[in-house]
Amino acid sequence: MSEVPSSHSDEVEHLMRNAQLRDELEPFLDDSISQLNVGELPTPLENEYLASMLAWERAPVLPICEWFEPKLGLPRPEALDDEQLHDVLWDTIQKLYDKRIVLEFTDHLSDRQLYCLIYRDILPSPEKKIDNSNSYLHWDCADQGGDPETWLRYYASEEDRRGWCESEDGPLPPTEPPPFPRKLPQRPL
């Protein structure tokens, strides 16, 4: 009885998994798969990429508040004094992080403003809920209403500011340190 070397056996398994993933992705085919350069990507990495695409396509779109069991509901901001709001805010930030939701660029917002943003904009927002421990939703809290002034004022590097000046027409706001620095749980992009 001849034995198949384990590396050959692993490669066969990777190729079979690759074929299965491609079959499952067939209904969702678009340019993102055809742009994948399979000649330069090892099959196991290609499989990770294809599996992440499949997870994205199959993920349900739910309001973020419904990602929690039971549904995450917060007290109305005006019902809380500053101390209560601070405590509920930090508890909520941790709960969001536990669901792999990372809040970014929050240091220009007071606790009450950040709480209101979570209450009014983040929790009711319908988003893809991907059950993958490597997948994080990064919520940009500086991009409210598509106005770049907050980002340019508090967060943009000098290089970013120069690039913005070259590509946009309009005044550049002065830089300022954010008034409410805080250490939030973070994950890389």
SERO-4910 file (N, C-alpha, C, O; in steps of 0.05 Angstrom, whole numbers):
BEGIN
 pado doro    nc1    nc2    nc3   cac1   cac2   cac3    cc1    cc2    cc3    oc1    oc2    oc3
  Met    A     17    -23      0      0      0      0     18     25      0     35     28     17
  Ser    A     14     42    -19     31     66    -21     18     89     -6     -6     92     -6
  Glu    A     35    104      6     25    128     21     29    153      5     49    156     -9
  Val    A      9    170      6     11    196     -7     24    215     12     16    218     35
  Pro    A     46    229      3     59    248     21     38    269     31     21    277     16
  Ser    A     42    277     56     22    295     68     20    322     54     -1    333     53
  Ser    A     43    332     44     42    358     30     25    356      5     11    374     -2
  His    A     27    333     -9     11    329    -33    -18    326    -26    -36    337    -39
  Ser    A    -24    312     -4    -51    308      6    -63    335     14    -86    341      8
  Asp    A    -47    352     28    -57    379     36    -63    396     11    -83    410     11
  Glu    A    -46    394     -9    -51    410    -33    -76    401    -47    -91    418    -57
  Val    A    -81    375    -48   -106    365    -60   -130    376    -44   -150    384    -56
  Glu    A   -129    375    -18   -151    386     -1   -155    415     -7   -178    424     -8
  His    A   -133    431     -9   -135    459    -15   -149    464    -42   -166    481    -45
  Leu    A   -141    448    -62   -153    451    -89   -182    443    -89   -198    456   -102
  Met    A   -189    423    -74   -217    415    -72   -234    436    -58   -256    443    -66
  Arg    A   -223    448    -37   -236    469    -22   -239    494    -41   -260    507    -40
  Asn    A   -219    499    -57   -220    521    -75   -242    518    -95   -257    536   -101
  Ala    A   -245    494   -106   -266    488   -126   -294    491   -112   -312    502   -124
  Gln    A   -296    482    -87   -321    484    -73   -329    513    -68   -351    521    -73
  Leu    A   -309    529    -59   -314    558    -55   -322    572    -80   -341    588    -80
  Arg    A   -308    566   -102   -315    579   -128   -343    571   -137   -358    588   -147
  Asp    A   -351    546   -133   -378    538   -140   -399    553   -123   -419    561   -134
  Glu    A   -394    555    -97   -412    569    -80   -414    599    -86   -434    612    -81
  Leu    A   -392    610    -96   -392    639   -103   -403    644   -131   -408    668   -138
  Glu    A   -408    624   -146   -417    627   -174   -441    646   -177   -440    664   -194
  Pro    A   -462    644   -159   -484    663   -162   -477    692   -157   -491    710   -165
  Phe    A   -454    697   -144   -447    724   -137   -424    735   -154   -413    756   -148
  Leu    A   -417    720   -175   -393    727   -191   -394    756   -201   -414    766   -210
  Asp    A   -371    769   -198   -366    796   -208   -337    798   -214   -322    779   -213
  Asp    A   -328    823   -219   -300    827   -225   -280    821   -203   -257    816   -208
  Ser    A   -289    821   -178   -270    817   -156   -258    789   -157   -235    786   -148
  Ile    A   -272    769   -167   -259    742   -169   -242    741   -193   -220    730   -192
  Ser    A   -250    752   -216   -234    751   -240   -208    767   -237   -189    762   -251
  Gln    A   -208    787   -219   -184    803   -215   -164    789   -197   -141    798   -194
  Leu    A   -172    767   -184   -154    753   -167   -133    739   -183   -139    722   -200
  Asn    A   -107    745   -178    -85    734   -193    -77    708   -180    -60    707   -162
  Val    A    -89    686   -189    -85    660   -176    -57    649   -180    -48    632   -165
  Gly    A    -43    659   -200    -16    651   -205      4    660   -184     25    647   -180
  Glu    A     -2    681   -170     16    692   -150      7    688   -122     22    694   -103
  Leu    A    -17    676   -118    -28    673    -91    -29    643    -84    -41    627    -99
  Pro    A    -17    635    -63    -18    606    -55    -48    598    -51    -64    615    -41
  Thr    A    -54    574    -57    -82    564    -56    -94    569    -28   -117    577    -26
  Pro    A    -80    563     -6    -93    567     21   -100    597     25   -121    602     37
  Leu    A    -84    616     16    -91    644     18   -114    652      0   -131    667      8
  Glu    A   -114    641    -24   -136    646    -42   -162    635    -29   -183    648    -32
  Asn    A   -161    612    -16   -184    601     -3   -194    619     19   -219    622     22
  Glu    A   -176    630     35   -184    649     56   -199    673     44   -219    682     54
  Tyr    A   -188    683     22   -200    706      8   -228    699     -2   -247    713      2
  Leu    A   -230    676    -15   -256    667    -26   -276    662     -3   -300    668     -6
  Ala    A   -267    650     18   -285    645     41   -295    671     53   -318    673     61
  Ser    A   -277    691     54   -286    717     65   -306    730     46   -325    743     56
  Met    A   -303    727     20   -322    737      1   -349    723      4   -370    736      4
  Leu    A   -348    697      8   -373    682     11   -387    690     37   -412    693     38
  Ala    A   -372    693     58   -384    703     84   -397    730     80   -419    734     91
  Trp    A   -384    748     65   -395    774     60   -422    772     45   -442    784     52
  Glu    A   -422    756     24   -446    753      7   -469    741     23   -492    748     18
  Arg    A   -463    723     41   -484    709     56   -493    723     81   -513    716     93
  Ala    A   -478    742     90   -484    756    115   -510    771    114   -516    784     94
  Pro    A   -526    769    135   -551    784    136   -546    813    141   -526    820    154
  Val    A   -563    830    131   -562    858    136   -582    864    158   -606    860    155
  Leu    A   -571    872    181   -588    878    205   -580    904    218   -557    912    216
  Pro    A   -600    918    230   -592    941    246   -572    931    268   -576    909    279
  Ile    A   -552    947    274   -532    938    293   -544    931    320   -535    913    333
  Cys    A   -565    945    328   -577    938    354   -588    910    354   -591    898    376
  Glu    A   -594    898    331   -604    871    329   -581    850    328   -587    826    326
  Trp    A   -556    859    328   -534    840    329   -532    828    357   -517    809    362
  Phe    A   -547    838    376   -545    831    404   -569    814    412   -591    817    401
  Glu    A   -565    796    431   -587    780    442   -588    785    472   -570    776    486
  Pro    A   -608    798    483   -630    811    468   -620    836    454   -598    845    458
  Lys    A   -638    847    438   -632    871    422   -621    893    441   -631    897    463
  Leu    A   -600    906    432   -587    927    449   -603    953    447   -605    966    426
  Gly    A   -615    960    469   -630    985    471   -617   1003    493   -608    993    514
  Leu    A   -615   1028    487   -603   1047    506   -624   1067    516   -643   1073    502
  Pro    A   -620   1077    541   -637   1098    550   -634   1123    533   -613   1128    522
  Arg    A   -656   1138    530   -654   1163    515   -633   1181    528   -631   1182    553
  Pro    A   -617   1195    513   -596   1211    524   -605   1232    545   -592   1236    565
  Glu    A   -628   1244    540   -638   1264    559   -647   1253    585   -652   1267    604
  Ala    A   -650   1226    587   -659   1213    612   -636   1207    630   -640   1198    653
  Leu    A   -611   1213    621   -588   1206    637   -573   1232    646   -569   1250    630
  Asp    A   -564   1232    671   -546   1254    678   -518   1247    668   -514   1225    657
  Asp    A   -499   1265    671   -472   1261    659   -458   1236    669   -446   1222    654
  Glu    A   -460   1231    695   -447   1207    706   -459   1181    696   -445   1163    688
  Gln    A   -486   1180    696   -499   1156    686   -493   1152    656   -487   1130    647
  Leu    A   -493   1174    641   -488   1172    612   -460   1162    608   -455   1145    590
  His    A   -440   1172    623   -413   1163    620   -411   1132    625   -398   1118    609
  Asp    A   -424   1122    646   -423   1094    652   -436   1077    630   -425   1057    622
  Val    A   -459   1086    621   -474   1071    600   -458   1072    574   -456   1052    559
  Leu    A   -446   1095    568   -429   1098    544   -407   1078    543   -403   1064    523
  Trp    A   -391   1076    565   -368   1058    565   -377   1029    565   -363   1012    553
  Asp    A   -399   1023    577   -410    996    576   -418    989    547   -413    967    537
  Thr    A   -430   1008    533   -438   1005    505   -415   1002    487   -415    986    469
  Ile    A   -394   1019    491   -370   1017    474   -358    989    477   -350    977    456
  Gln    A   -357    977    501   -347    950    504   -365    930    491   -355    911    478
  Lys    A   -391    933    493   -410    914    480   -406    915    449   -406    895    436
  Leu    A   -403    940    438   -399    942    410   -373    928    402   -372    914    382
  Tyr    A   -352    932    417   -326    920    411   -328    889    413   -316    875    396
  Asp    A   -343    879    432   -347    850    434   -361    839    409   -357    815    403
  Lys    A   -376    855    395   -388    847    369   -371    856    346   -380    855    323
  Arg    A   -346    863    351   -326    870    331   -334    896    316   -331    898    292
  Ile    A   -344    915    331   -349    942    321   -331    961    335   -332    964    359
  Val    A   -314    974    319   -294    992    330   -301   1021    323   -306   1027    300
  Leu    A   -302   1038    343   -308   1066    339   -281   1081    335   -263   1078    351
  Glu    A   -280   1096    314   -255   1111    308   -261   1141    306   -283   1149    300
  Phe    A   -240   1156    312   -242   1186    310   -264   1197    328   -283   1210    318
  Thr    A   -263   1191    354   -283   1200    372   -274   1223    390   -290   1234    405
  Asp    A   -249   1230    389   -237   1248    409   -247   1277    406   -241   1294    423
  His    A   -261   1284    385   -272   1311    382   -300   1312    394   -312   1334    396
  Leu    A   -311   1289    402   -338   1288    413   -338   1286    444   -322   1271    455
  Ser    A   -356   1300    456   -359   1297    485   -372   1270    490   -382   1257    471
  Asp    A   -373   1260    515   -387   1235    520   -416   1236    511   -426   1217    500
  Arg    A   -429   1258    516   -458   1261    508   -461   1260    478   -479   1247    468
  Gln    A   -443   1274    464   -445   1274    435   -440   1246    423   -453   1237    405
  Leu    A   -420   1232    435   -414   1205    425   -437   1186    432   -445   1170    415
  Tyr    A   -448   1188    455   -471   1172    463   -495   1177    443   -507   1158    434
  Cys    A   -500   1202    437   -521   1209    418   -516   1197    391   -534   1188    377
  Leu    A   -491   1198    382   -483   1186    356   -489   1156    356   -500   1146    337
  Ile    A   -481   1142    377   -487   1114    379   -517   1109    380   -527   1091    365
  Tyr    A   -531   1124    396   -560   1120    400   -575   1126    374   -593   1111    366
  Arg    A   -568   1148    361   -583   1158    338   -574   1145    311   -591   1139    294
  Asp    A   -548   1142    307   -537   1134    281   -526   1105    280   -532   1091    260
  Ile    A   -512   1097    300   -498   1071    298   -517   1048    303   -520   1030    286
  Leu    A   -531   1048    326   -548   1025    333   -570   1020    312   -576    996    307
  Pro    A   -583   1040    301   -604   1034    281   -593   1028    253   -609   1022    235
  Ser    A   -567   1031    249   -556   1029    222   -556   1000    212   -545    982    226
  Pro    A   -568    994    189   -567    967    178   -539    961    166   -530    976    148
  Glu    A   -526    940    176   -500    933    167   -498    903    163   -514    888    175
  Lys    A   -479    894    147   -474    865    143   -463    854    169   -442    864    179
  Lys    A   -475    833    180   -465    820    204   -450    796    196   -461    775    189
  Ile    A   -424    798    195   -406    776    187   -396    762    211   -382    774    228
  Asp    A   -401    737    213   -392    721    236   -364    709    229   -362    686    222
  Asn    A   -344    726    232   -317    719    227   -300    734    247   -301    758    249
  Ser    A   -284    719    262   -268    732    284   -247    751    273   -236    767    289
  Asn    A   -241    750    247   -222    769    236   -235    794    224   -221    812    214
  Ser    A   -261    795    224   -275    816    210   -285    836    230   -300    829    249
  Tyr    A   -277    862    227   -286    883    245   -300    905    228   -292    911    205
  Leu    A   -320    916    239   -333    940    227   -321    964    241   -323    968    265
  His    A   -308    981    225   -296   1006    235   -315   1029    229   -321   1034    206
  Trp    A   -324   1042    250   -343   1064    247   -329   1090    250   -318   1096    271
  Asp    A   -328   1105    229   -314   1131    228   -333   1152    240   -352   1161    227
  Cys    A   -327   1161    264   -343   1180    278   -337   1209    270   -350   1228    280
  Ala    A   -317   1213    253   -311   1240    244   -325   1247    218   -326   1270    211
  Asp    A   -335   1227    204   -348   1232    178   -378   1235    181   -393   1219    169
  Gln    A   -386   1254    196   -415   1259    199   -424   1278    177   -416   1301    177
  Gly    A   -441   1268    160   -452   1285    139   -433   1289    116   -438   1307     99
  Gly    A   -411   1274    114   -393   1277     92   -376   1302     92   -363   1309     72
  Asp    A   -376   1317    114   -360   1341    116   -332   1334    127   -329   1324    149
  Pro    A   -311   1340    111   -284   1332    119   -271   1350    140   -249   1345    149
  Glu    A   -285   1372    148   -272   1392    165   -263   1379    192   -241   1385    201
  Thr    A   -280   1363    204   -272   1350    230   -247   1334    227   -229   1336    243
  Trp    A   -247   1317    207   -223   1300    202   -198   1317    197   -177   1312    208
  Leu    A   -201   1337    180   -179   1355    174   -169   1370    198   -145   1374    202
  Arg    A   -187   1379    215   -180   1395    238   -166   1378    260   -146   1387    271
  Tyr    A   -177   1354    266   -168   1339    289   -150   1315    283   -134   1307    300
  Tyr    A   -153   1303    260   -141   1276    256   -122   1274    232   -105   1257    232
  Ala    A   -125   1290    212   -109   1288    187    -80   1295    193    -73   1313    207
  Ser    A    -62   1279    180    -33   1285    181    -28   1309    163    -45   1317    147
  Glu    A     -5   1321    165      3   1343    148      3   1334    118     -5   1349    101
  Glu    A     11   1309    114     11   1299     87    -18   1296     76    -23   1303     53
  Asp    A    -36   1286     93    -64   1285     85    -75   1312     79    -90   1316     60
  Arg    A    -68   1332     96    -79   1359     92    -68   1371     66    -83   1383     51
  Arg    A    -42   1366     60    -31   1376     34    -45   1363     11    -52   1376     -9
  Gly    A    -50   1337     12    -64   1322     -9    -92   1333    -13   -101   1335    -36
  Trp    A   -106   1339      9   -133   1349      7   -132   1376     -7   -149   1382    -24
  Cys    A   -113   1393      0   -111   1420    -12   -106   1418    -42   -117   1434    -58
  Glu    A    -90   1398    -50    -84   1395    -78   -108   1385    -94   -111   1392   -118
  Ser    A   -125   1369    -81   -148   1357    -96   -174   1372    -92   -193   1368   -108
  Glu    A   -177   1388    -72   -202   1402    -66   -198   1432    -67   -176   1443    -64
  Asp    A   -221   1445    -71   -221   1474    -71   -235   1483    -46   -257   1474    -41
  Gly    A   -223   1500    -31   -236   1509     -7   -215   1513     15   -192   1504     14
  Pro    A   -224   1527     36   -205   1533     58   -199   1509     75   -215   1491     78
  Leu    A   -175   1508     85   -166   1486    102   -168   1496    131   -157   1516    138
  Pro    A   -182   1481    148   -185   1490    176   -159   1487    191   -142   1470    183
  Pro    A   -154   1503    211   -130   1500    227   -130   1473    242   -152   1463    248
  Thr    A   -107   1463    248   -106   1438    264   -109   1445    294   -101   1466    303
  Glu    A   -122   1427    308   -127   1430    337   -124   1402    350   -131   1382    337
  Pro    A   -115   1402    374   -116   1376    388   -145   1369    395   -161   1387    403
  Pro    A   -153   1344    392   -181   1337    399   -186   1343    429   -170   1337    446
  Pro    A   -210   1355    435   -215   1363    463   -222   1341    482   -222   1345    507
  Phe    A   -229   1316    472   -238   1295    490   -222   1269    484   -234   1249    476
  Pro    A   -196   1269    489   -180   1245    483   -190   1221    501   -194   1224    525
  Arg    A   -193   1198    488   -201   1174    502   -187   1150    489   -180   1150    466
  Lys    A   -183   1130    505   -171   1105    496   -193   1084    492   -204   1073    511
  Leu    A   -200   1080    467   -221   1060    460   -208   1034    450   -185   1035    441
  Pro    A   -222   1012    453   -211    987    442   -208    990    411   -226   1001    398
  Gln    A   -186    981    401   -180    984    372   -172    958    359   -161    940    373
  Arg    A   -177    956    334   -167    934    317   -156    947    292   -166    967    283
  Pro    A   -136    934    280   -124    946    256   -144    944    232   -161    927    232
  Leu    A   -141    962    213   -157    961    189   -151    937    172   -163    933    151
***
